[in-house]
Amino acid sequence: VDDLKAKRPGEVSGGQGQRVAVARALVTDPRVLFADEPTGALDSLNGERVMELLTEAARTANAAVVLVTHEARVAAYSDREIVVRDGKSRDMERVV
């Protein structure tokens, strides 16, 4: 971690940058956090890490996350899913 302090944003990995972005978003203690394709530029391992960090931090802070994604594995982290297709939305039932 100490070696990352001196690095500029362009010098860290995609996963590290996404985790920093999540931390920066949560530091202000938001009630709602908006995430547009938070794992879009990441490999699957770093995508999972980011989603675990995001969901755990939001639950701890009692914040809602509004997430936009095209990936089913990312959508699976949600408690509620609304699918938009051809301009129409559909609320997907999910048992939590």
C-alpha positions as CSV (number, residue, x, y, z in Angstrom):
1,V,0.0,0.0,0.0
2,D,2.8,2.4,0.8
3,D,4.2,2.1,-2.7
4,L,0.8,3.2,-4.1
5,K,0.8,6.5,-2.2
6,A,3.3,8.1,-4.6
7,K,1.7,6.8,-7.8
8,R,-0.4,8.9,-10.0
9,P,-3.8,7.6,-11.3
10,G,-2.4,6.5,-14.6
11,E,0.3,4.5,-12.9
12,V,-2.0,2.1,-11.0
13,S,-3.9,-0.9,-12.3
14,G,-7.5,-0.8,-13.4
15,G,-8.6,-2.7,-10.3
16,Q,-6.6,-0.5,-8.0
17,G,-8.1,2.6,-9.7
18,Q,-11.7,1.3,-9.4
19,R,-11.2,0.5,-5.7
20,V,-9.9,4.0,-5.1
21,A,-12.9,5.4,-7.0
22,V,-15.3,3.4,-4.7
23,A,-13.5,4.6,-1.6
24,R,-13.6,8.2,-2.8
25,A,-17.3,7.9,-3.5
26,L,-18.0,6.4,-0.1
27,V,-15.9,8.8,2.0
28,T,-18.6,11.5,1.8
29,D,-21.1,9.1,3.4
30,P,-23.7,9.2,0.6
31,R,-27.2,7.8,1.0
32,V,-27.2,6.8,-2.7
33,L,-24.2,5.8,-4.8
34,F,-24.5,5.7,-8.6
35,A,-22.2,3.3,-10.5
36,D,-22.1,3.2,-14.3
37,E,-20.4,0.0,-15.4
38,P,-18.1,-0.2,-12.4
39,T,-16.4,-3.3,-13.7
40,G,-16.5,-2.6,-17.4
41,A,-12.8,-2.2,-17.9
42,L,-11.7,-4.9,-15.5
43,D,-10.8,-8.6,-15.7
44,S,-13.2,-10.9,-13.9
45,L,-11.1,-11.2,-10.7
46,N,-10.7,-7.4,-10.2
47,G,-14.4,-7.0,-11.2
48,E,-15.4,-9.4,-8.4
49,R,-13.1,-7.5,-5.9
50,V,-14.7,-4.2,-6.8
51,M,-18.2,-5.5,-6.5
52,E,-17.5,-7.1,-3.1
53,L,-16.0,-3.9,-1.9
54,L,-18.9,-1.8,-3.3
55,T,-21.6,-4.0,-1.9
56,E,-20.0,-4.5,1.5
57,A,-19.2,-0.8,1.9
58,A,-22.7,0.2,0.9
59,R,-24.3,-2.2,3.4
60,T,-22.0,-1.0,6.1
61,A,-22.9,2.7,5.4
62,N,-26.6,1.8,4.9
63,A,-26.4,3.4,1.4
64,A,-28.3,2.4,-1.7
65,V,-26.4,1.6,-4.9
66,V,-27.9,2.3,-8.3
67,L,-25.9,0.3,-10.7
68,V,-25.9,0.2,-14.5
69,T,-24.4,-2.9,-16.1
70,H,-24.6,-5.2,-19.1
71,E,-23.0,-8.1,-17.2
72,A,-25.2,-10.7,-15.5
73,R,-22.6,-11.6,-12.9
74,V,-22.5,-7.9,-11.8
75,A,-26.3,-7.7,-11.7
76,A,-26.3,-10.8,-9.5
77,Y,-25.0,-8.7,-6.6
78,S,-28.2,-6.6,-6.5
79,D,-31.2,-7.0,-4.3
80,R,-33.5,-5.7,-7.0
81,E,-33.0,-5.8,-10.7
82,I,-34.8,-3.6,-13.3
83,V,-34.1,-4.6,-16.9
84,V,-34.3,-2.0,-19.7
85,R,-34.7,-3.4,-23.1
86,D,-35.9,-1.6,-26.3
87,G,-36.8,1.4,-24.2
88,K,-39.1,-0.5,-21.8
89,S,-38.3,-1.3,-18.2
90,R,-39.3,-4.4,-16.3
91,D,-38.9,-5.0,-12.6
92,M,-37.5,-8.5,-12.1
93,E,-38.7,-10.3,-9.0
94,R,-36.0,-11.5,-6.7
95,V,-36.2,-13.3,-3.4
96,V,-33.8,-11.9,-0.9
